Amino acid sequence: MQGDAPKPDGQVADAVKGNWVDEIAPEWSRPYLRLSRADRPIGTWLLLIPCWWGLALAILWDGQWGWHDAWIAIASGLGAWLMRGAGCTWNDITDRKFDGAVERTRSRPIPSGQVTVRGAVIWMVLQALISFGILLTFNRMAISMGILALLPVAIYPFAKRFTWWPQVFLGLAFNWGALWAWTAHTGALHWPAVFLYLAGISWTLFYDTIYAHQDTEDDALIGVKSTARLFGDNTPAWLRRFIVGTVSLMAFAVILAMDLEGSMLALVIALAGPWAMGWHMTWQLRAFDAENNLRLLQLFRLNRDTGLIPLIFFAAALFA
């Protein structure tokens, strides 16, 4: 369980090889950027993509779009990077003892001694304050939704201590952007955004169960719960259920959002998005191997492409 000692240069074990943090970032900044997972960008993508879903579906809902929507898309990217960084910092502060006992995570900045807890708290607050400044450029409903997003973010690190379903809490946090971007565009919350949010949660259960299988042995030793441990050998059957849930809920969101008396071609194109996403998830299921950690990490990272697939179809539907 202890594994090898952390690398002397401070690189994190599961960082993307040749990432910009380890290669070109100033040396003094690297521990803090690693704390924000800047060397592992997949999490930022997984937080950002539901924002873009929500924005695209909201535009399909009312047929109106302009420069303000370009700012929503850009601000979603900035906010995803900052709040993912703040959330990961919070996660590492609360999990520092667990991380030190797990081979894959013991090289992270806090357990490896690169960053103190006090330094991590300051870094977390700084990221959150900058993100809040961006949030203030939007309407009241979007500001309220942005503030409410802090609740699932705050709870998630503790979920693995009291439930076998911590991935649900991750889904609640990571897909909040679907609700936020919708309200940033429309000024209110409507049912299509809610079902899109639920689709995102089902998707998170899919990809994070795959991810969690990397740590099942260490998690069992230290008493950390996860869907990977809960499902065990039945994981493929559960992943199949999450595929069905993701596709069905997203398709229902599309149907609710679009004018059924409008362009039938636009509706068909938009509905092809969740269908194509489901096929990509099915391909991952076929490649799933719970005993191959490298394969598990590769499949997890592929979910950036999985999430971008319906976005392409939503964008195409706008011009149909």
C-alpha positions in Angstrom: 0.0 0.0 0.0 2.8 2.4 0.7 4.4 2.2 -2.8 7.4 4.2 -3.8 8.4 7.5 -2.2 7.1 10.7 -4.0 9.2 11.8 -6.9 11.9 14.4 -5.8 10.7 16.9 -8.4 7.2 16.8 -6.8 5.3 15.4 -9.8 2.1 13.8 -8.9 1.8 10.1 -9.8 -1.3 10.3 -12.0 -0.5 13.6 -13.7 -0.5 13.8 -17.5 2.9 13.2 -18.8 4.7 16.3 -20.1 2.0 18.6 -18.8 2.6 22.4 -18.7 2.8 22.6 -14.9 5.8 20.2 -14.7 7.4 21.5 -17.8 7.1 25.3 -18.0 5.3 26.7 -14.9 7.5 28.7 -12.5 8.9 26.3 -9.9 7.4 28.2 -7.0 3.9 27.9 -8.5 4.0 24.2 -9.2 2.9 22.8 -5.8 -0.2 25.1 -5.9 -1.1 24.3 -9.5 -0.7 20.6 -8.7 -3.1 21.2 -5.7 -5.6 22.6 -8.2 -5.1 19.6 -10.5 -3.8 21.9 -13.3 -1.5 19.0 -14.3 -4.6 16.8 -14.7 -7.0 18.8 -16.9 -9.7 16.2 -17.3 -11.5 17.3 -14.2 -11.8 20.9 -15.5 -13.3 19.5 -18.7 -15.8 17.4 -16.8 -16.9 20.5 -14.8 -17.0 22.7 -17.9 -18.9 20.5 -20.3 -22.2 20.5 -18.4 -22.1 24.3 -18.4 -21.8 24.3 -22.2 -24.6 21.7 -22.4 -26.9 24.0 -20.3 -26.0 27.0 -22.4 -26.6 25.2 -25.7 -29.9 23.8 -24.6 -31.1 27.1 -23.3 -30.4 28.7 -26.7 -32.4 25.9 -28.3 -35.1 26.6 -25.8 -35.7 30.2 -26.7 -33.9 30.6 -30.0 -32.0 33.7 -28.9 -28.3 34.1 -28.7 -25.7 36.9 -28.7 -22.5 38.2 -27.3 -23.7 37.7 -23.7 -23.7 34.0 -24.5 -20.1 34.1 -25.6 -19.3 35.6 -22.2 -21.3 32.8 -20.5 -19.2 30.2 -22.4 -15.9 32.0 -21.6 -16.8 32.6 -17.9 -17.8 28.9 -17.7 -14.3 28.0 -18.7 -12.7 30.4 -16.3 -15.0 29.4 -13.5 -14.6 25.7 -14.1 -10.8 26.1 -13.9 -10.9 28.2 -10.7 -13.7 26.3 -8.9 -12.4 22.9 -9.8 -9.1 24.1 -8.4 -10.7 25.4 -5.2 -12.8 22.3 -4.9 -9.8 20.0 -5.4 -7.8 22.1 -2.8 -10.7 21.6 -0.3 -10.8 17.9 -1.1 -7.1 17.5 -0.5 -7.3 19.5 2.8 -10.0 17.2 4.1 -8.5 14.0 2.6 -4.8 14.6 3.5 -4.6 11.6 5.9 -6.4 9.3 3.5 -4.3 10.5 0.6 -1.1 9.7 2.5 -2.2 6.1 2.9 -3.1 5.4 -0.8 -0.4 4.7 -3.3 -1.9 6.7 -6.1 -2.5 9.8 -4.0 0.4 10.0 -1.5 2.4 12.1 -4.0 -0.2 14.9 -3.9 1.1 18.3 -2.6 -0.2 18.2 1.0 0.7 14.5 2.0 4.1 14.8 0.2 4.9 18.0 2.1 5.0 20.4 -0.9 2.2 22.6 0.6 1.1 23.3 4.1 -2.5 23.1 5.2 -2.4 26.9 5.9 -1.0 27.6 2.4 -3.7 25.3 0.9 -6.5 27.2 2.7 -5.1 30.6 1.4 -4.9 29.2 -2.1 -8.4 27.8 -2.0 -9.9 31.2 -0.8 -8.0 33.1 -3.5 -9.4 30.9 -6.2 -12.9 31.1 -4.8 -12.8 34.9 -4.6 -11.7 35.4 -8.2 -14.4 33.0 -9.3 -16.9 35.0 -7.2 -15.9 38.2 -8.9 -16.7 36.6 -12.3 -20.0 35.4 -11.0 -21.0 38.9 -10.1 -21.2 39.8 -13.8 -24.4 37.7 -14.2 -28.0 38.0 -13.3 -29.3 37.5 -9.8 -30.6 34.0 -10.4 -27.2 32.9 -11.8 -25.4 34.5 -8.8 -27.7 32.6 -6.4 -27.2 29.3 -8.3 -23.4 29.9 -8.2 -23.5 30.4 -4.4 -25.7 27.3 -3.9 -23.1 25.3 -5.8 -20.8 25.6 -2.8 -23.0 23.2 -0.8 -22.4 20.0 -2.8 -18.7 21.0 -3.2 -18.3 21.3 0.5 -20.1 18.0 1.3 -18.5 15.8 -1.4 -15.1 15.1 0.4 -16.9 13.7 3.4 -19.4 11.6 1.4 -17.0 8.6 1.1 -17.1 8.4 4.9 -20.8 7.9 5.3 -22.2 6.5 2.0 -21.4 3.9 -0.6 -22.5 6.4 -3.2 -20.1 9.3 -2.9 -20.2 9.5 -6.7 -23.7 10.9 -6.4 -22.4 13.8 -4.5 -19.6 14.3 -7.0 -22.3 14.3 -9.7 -24.3 16.9 -7.8 -21.3 19.2 -7.7 -19.7 18.6 -11.1 -22.9 19.0 -13.1 -24.3 22.1 -11.3 -23.0 24.1 -14.3 -25.9 22.8 -16.4 -28.3 24.6 -14.1 -26.1 27.6 -13.7 -25.5 28.2 -17.4 -29.2 27.8 -18.2 -30.1 30.4 -15.6 -27.3 32.7 -16.8 -29.0 32.7 -20.2 -32.7 32.6 -19.4 -32.7 34.3 -15.9 -34.8 31.4 -14.5 -34.7 27.7 -14.0 -36.9 25.3 -16.1 -37.5 21.6 -16.3 -35.2 20.9 -19.3 -32.2 22.1 -17.2 -33.2 19.9 -14.3 -33.4 16.8 -16.5 -30.1 17.7 -18.2 -28.6 18.0 -14.7 -29.9 14.5 -13.8 -28.4 13.2 -17.0 -25.0 14.6 -16.0 -25.2 13.0 -12.6 -25.8 9.6 -14.3 -22.9 10.2 -16.5 -20.7 11.1 -13.5 -21.7 7.8 -11.8 -20.5 6.1 -15.0 -17.1 7.7 -15.3 -16.2 8.0 -11.7 -17.1 4.4 -10.9 -14.6 3.5 -13.6 -12.1 5.9 -12.0 -12.7 4.6 -8.4 -11.8 1.0 -9.4 -8.1 2.1 -9.4 -8.2 2.4 -5.6 -10.5 -0.4 -4.4 -7.8 -2.3 -2.5 -6.4 0.7 -0.7 -10.0 2.1 -0.1 -10.9 -1.2 1.5 -7.9 -1.1 3.8 -8.6 2.4 5.1 -12.4 2.2 5.1 -13.3 4.5 2.3 -16.5 3.8 0.5 -17.2 4.0 -3.3 -19.6 2.6 -5.9 -16.6 0.7 -7.3 -16.3 -1.2 -4.0 -20.1 -1.5 -3.7 -20.7 -2.9 -7.2 -17.6 -5.2 -7.3 -17.9 -7.8 -10.0 -21.4 -6.4 -10.9 -19.9 -3.1 -12.1 -20.5 -3.7 -15.9 -24.2 -4.2 -15.2 -24.3 -1.0 -13.2 -22.4 0.9 -15.9 -24.9 -0.2 -18.4 -27.7 1.2 -16.3 -25.9 4.5 -16.0 -25.6 4.6 -19.8 -29.4 4.1 -20.2 -30.0 6.7 -17.5 -27.7 9.3 -19.1 -29.1 8.8 -22.6 -32.8 8.7 -21.5 -32.6 11.8 -19.2 -30.7 13.9 -21.7 -33.1 12.9 -24.6 -36.0 13.9 -22.4 -34.3 17.3 -21.6 -33.9 17.9 -25.3 -37.6 17.1 -26.0 -38.7 19.4 -23.2 -36.4 22.2 -24.4 -37.3 22.2 -28.1 -40.4 23.3 -29.9 -42.1 20.2 -31.2 -44.0 22.2 -33.7 -40.8 23.7 -35.0 -38.0 22.2 -37.1 -38.2 18.4 -37.0 -34.7 18.3 -38.5 -33.4 20.3 -35.6 -35.1 18.0 -33.1 -33.7 14.9 -34.7 -30.2 16.4 -34.8 -30.4 17.4 -31.1 -31.7 14.0 -30.1 -28.8 12.3 -32.0 -26.5 13.9 -29.4 -27.4 11.7 -26.4 -27.7 8.7 -28.7 -24.1 9.2 -30.0 -22.9 9.9 -26.4 -24.5 6.6 -25.3 -22.6 4.7 -28.0 -19.3 6.2 -26.9 -20.1 5.2 -23.3 -21.0 1.7 -24.6 -17.6 1.4 -26.3 -16.0 2.3 -23.0 -18.0 -0.4 -21.2 -16.7 -3.0 -23.7 -13.1 -1.9 -23.0 -13.6 -1.9 -19.2 -11.1 -4.0 -17.2 -11.3 -3.6 -13.4 -7.8 -5.2 -13.0 -6.0 -2.8 -15.4 -5.4 0.5 -13.7 -3.8 2.1 -16.8 -6.9 1.2 -18.8 -9.2 2.5 -16.1 -7.4 5.9 -16.2 -7.4 6.0 -19.9 -11.2 5.3 -20.1 -11.8 8.0 -17.4 -9.9 10.6 -19.4 -11.8 9.7 -22.6 -15.0 11.1 -21.0 -13.9 14.6 -22.1 -14.7 13.4 -25.7 -17.9 11.6 -24.4 -19.2 14.9 -23.0 -18.3 17.0 -26.1 -20.3 14.7 -28.4 -23.8 15.9 -27.6 -22.6 19.5 -27.6 -21.6 19.1 -31.2 -25.1 18.0 -32.1 -26.8 20.7 -30.0 -24.7 23.3 -31.9 -25.6 21.8 -35.2 -29.3 21.8 -34.3 -29.1 25.6 -33.9 -28.5 26.0 -37.6 -31.0 23.3 -38.8 
